[in-house]
């Protein structure tokens, strides 16, 4: 699966997005915003596994993305797709960045999220 660095390089190349780090308390939380209107299309977080209901100790990188296919992704995808953390679970999904979620689908969902939030 793509890493945080891979995603940040992709959105910079594809959408000219520079991540925004708006929370002093959470310096690793990266907001992906549209250049013109400032709307979010993604959020990369580093969260305790337990907060997501995952086994094991320590933190894990995840990305929240907006999608019209949240239920389909949750039901039909490989591991690594979770109901959105701290977002509307009907319209947003959380993907674990060290999971089995395929890179091609991840980048497709980033593109979809960017388009849905314009």
N, C-alpha and C positions, 0 to 999 in steps of 0.2 A: 504494500500500500504506500501511497505517496506520503511523504513527510511534510511537516509544517513548512520547511524550507522549499520543498518542491512546489507546494501550493502557492507560496508567496512569490516565487519566481514565475509561475504560470500566470497569476493574476496581474503581475506587473507587465509581462510581455503581452498578454491578451487584451487587458482592459486599462493598462497604465495605472493600476491601483497600487498605491503605497499604503501599507497597513497603518492604522491609527491605533494608538495605545492610550485610551482615554482615562484609565483608572490607575491611579498611583498605587492603590492597594493590591491591584492585580496586574503587575507589569508585563506578564506574558500573554494577556488577553488581547488579541489582535482583531480589530474591527475592519472588515472589508467594506468600503463605501464607494458609491458612485461618485465619479469625479465632479459632475455638475450639480446634482441635487442633494448629495450627502446621505442618501438613503443607504441603509445596510443591505448587503446581499450575502454576507457571510460573517461568521464570528468564529475565530479559532481560540479555544480555551485549553487550559491545562488543569485538569480536575482530579481529585481523589477518585480512584476506582470505585470505592464504596459508595460515593455519592451517585454513581450511575448504576448501582446494583451489580457491579462486576466483581468477580473474585480477585483476590490478591491485594497486596499492599502497594502503596505508592500512588503516583499520579500518572495520568495518561492524557495525551493530546487528542482533542476531538474538534470537529468543525460542525457548526450549525449552518444549514442551508435551507432556503425556501424552495418548496416543490409542490407541484400540482398532483404528485403521485406518492405522497407520504405513505398511505396505507399499503399500496402495492409494494413499495420498497421494503416496508417492515415485514410483510408477509412472505415475499418471494425472494428476498436478497440473502446473500451469504451473511455470516455473522459480521458484526461491526456496525449494523444499522440499529439505532435506538430511537424511541420517542424523543422529541426535542427536549434538550435540557434548558430550562429557564426561558422557553419561548412557547408560542402557540403551537401545540402539538398537532393541530389540524393542518397547518400550513408549513411547518418547519420540521426538519429532521436532524438528528445528531449522528454523525459518522465517526467511529473510532479510527484514528489514524494509524494504529498498528494492527488493525483487524484484517479480515479476509475480503473486505469490500474492494472490488476490482478498480484499478486506476482509471480505466476508460469510463466507467460509470461515474466515478467521482468527478472527473473533469466535465462530463456531460451535465451533472447536477450543478456544478459551479456555474456553467454557462446558463443553465435553466434559471437558477436563482438570480443571476445577474439580469436576465431578460424579464423576469417576473417583477422585479423591483424598480425598474426604470421609471 
